[in-house]
Amino acid sequence: MSGKTRRVLIVEDNGRNRKLFGLLIDSMGHECLMAADGAIGIQLAREGHPDLILMDIQMPALDGVSALRLLKRDPLTADIPVVAVTSYAMESDRKRLLAAGFTDYLAKPVDTNQFKRIIGNLLGSGHDD
């Protein structure tokens, strides 16, 4: 484990999911930024320079795929890995989201072990539990 605290931006319109993801990130020793919609998420990504973004796909106003496109066009945020978090759980959905440019994919309801494994791998903190 690297021991370095990393910053994770959670973009999720569901308050319970936001809280759960925040608790999981905190338990891994990382800092959280939180946004309840895609527009705020983009603003926080530009201002907060997170190491990783968890992006809900189904959000009102600005959905996760549209937000990802905007992030990838901006030099300030283009290199930040973005994980799709969605209730779309079919393999075709996973392939579609990865093809759209997401770094990885988590299906809801989130399996906490898989969540920690994916986040740990992307942040280089090596959580295998």
C-alpha positions as CSV (number, residue, x, y, z in Angstrom):
1,M,0.0,0.0,0.0
2,S,1.3,3.4,-0.9
3,G,0.0,5.2,2.1
4,K,-0.6,8.4,0.1
5,T,-4.1,9.9,0.5
6,R,-5.8,10.3,-2.8
7,R,-8.8,12.4,-3.7
8,V,-11.9,10.8,-5.1
9,L,-14.8,12.7,-6.6
10,I,-18.2,11.0,-6.3
11,V,-20.8,12.2,-8.8
12,E,-24.1,10.6,-7.8
13,D,-27.6,12.0,-7.5
14,N,-28.8,9.4,-5.0
15,G,-27.9,10.6,-1.5
16,R,-27.8,7.1,0.0
17,N,-25.4,5.9,-2.7
18,R,-23.3,9.0,-2.3
19,K,-23.0,8.4,1.5
20,L,-22.2,4.7,1.0
21,F,-19.5,5.4,-1.6
22,G,-18.1,8.1,0.7
23,L,-17.9,5.8,3.6
24,L,-16.1,3.2,1.5
25,I,-13.6,5.7,0.2
26,D,-13.0,7.0,3.7
27,S,-12.5,3.5,5.0
28,M,-9.7,3.1,2.4
29,G,-8.0,6.2,3.8
30,H,-8.8,8.6,0.9
31,E,-10.4,12.0,0.7
32,C,-13.9,12.5,-0.9
33,L,-15.4,15.3,-2.9
34,M,-19.1,14.9,-3.6
35,A,-21.5,16.2,-6.3
36,A,-25.2,15.5,-6.6
37,D,-25.2,16.1,-10.4
38,G,-23.0,16.1,-13.5
39,A,-22.6,19.9,-13.8
40,I,-21.4,20.3,-10.2
41,G,-19.2,17.2,-10.7
42,I,-17.5,18.8,-13.7
43,Q,-16.9,22.0,-11.7
44,L,-15.5,20.1,-8.7
45,A,-13.3,18.1,-11.0
46,R,-11.8,21.3,-12.5
47,E,-11.3,22.9,-9.1
48,G,-10.5,19.9,-6.9
49,H,-8.2,17.9,-9.3
50,P,-9.3,14.5,-8.0
51,D,-7.2,11.4,-8.7
52,L,-10.3,9.4,-9.6
53,I,-14.0,10.1,-10.4
54,L,-16.9,7.8,-9.7
55,M,-19.7,8.8,-12.1
56,D,-23.3,7.8,-11.9
57,I,-24.7,7.2,-15.4
58,Q,-28.4,8.0,-14.9
59,M,-28.7,11.6,-13.5
60,P,-31.1,14.4,-14.4
61,A,-30.0,17.3,-16.5
62,L,-26.5,16.1,-17.3
63,D,-26.1,12.3,-17.5
64,G,-22.8,10.5,-16.8
65,V,-21.9,9.8,-20.4
66,S,-22.4,13.5,-21.3
67,A,-20.4,14.6,-18.3
68,L,-17.6,12.2,-19.3
69,R,-17.4,13.7,-22.8
70,L,-17.1,17.2,-21.2
71,L,-14.4,16.0,-18.8
72,K,-12.4,14.4,-21.6
73,R,-12.5,17.5,-23.7
74,D,-11.0,19.7,-21.0
75,P,-7.2,19.6,-20.6
76,L,-7.6,20.1,-16.8
77,T,-9.6,16.9,-16.4
78,A,-8.9,14.8,-19.5
79,D,-6.5,12.5,-17.8
80,I,-8.5,11.7,-14.7
81,P,-9.8,8.1,-14.7
82,V,-13.6,7.9,-14.5
83,V,-15.5,4.8,-13.3
84,A,-19.1,4.4,-14.5
85,V,-21.4,3.4,-11.6
86,T,-24.8,2.3,-12.9
87,S,-27.8,0.1,-12.5
88,Y,-27.3,-0.9,-16.2
89,A,-25.9,-4.4,-15.4
90,M,-25.8,-6.2,-18.8
91,E,-22.5,-7.1,-20.4
92,S,-23.6,-5.0,-23.4
93,D,-24.0,-2.0,-21.1
94,R,-20.5,-2.5,-19.7
95,K,-19.0,-2.7,-23.2
96,R,-20.9,0.4,-24.3
97,L,-19.7,2.4,-21.3
98,L,-16.1,1.3,-21.6
99,A,-16.2,2.1,-25.3
100,A,-17.5,5.6,-24.4
101,G,-14.3,6.2,-22.5
102,F,-14.9,5.1,-18.9
103,T,-11.9,3.6,-17.2
104,D,-13.9,0.9,-15.4
105,Y,-17.4,-0.1,-14.5
106,L,-19.3,-0.8,-11.3
107,A,-22.9,-2.2,-11.3
108,K,-25.4,-1.2,-8.7
109,P,-26.1,-2.4,-6.2
110,V,-22.4,-2.1,-5.6
111,D,-20.5,-5.1,-4.2
112,T,-18.3,-3.5,-1.5
113,N,-15.4,-5.9,-2.1
114,Q,-15.4,-5.3,-5.9
115,F,-15.7,-1.6,-5.2
116,K,-12.6,-1.6,-3.0
117,R,-10.7,-3.7,-5.4
118,I,-11.4,-1.5,-8.4
119,I,-10.8,1.7,-6.5
120,G,-7.6,0.3,-4.9
121,N,-6.3,-0.8,-8.2
122,L,-6.9,2.6,-9.9
123,L,-5.4,4.5,-7.0
124,G,-2.5,2.2,-6.6
125,S,-3.4,1.5,-3.0
126,G,-3.6,-2.3,-3.5
127,H,-6.8,-3.1,-1.5
128,D,-7.5,-6.7,-2.2
129,D,-10.0,-7.4,0.6
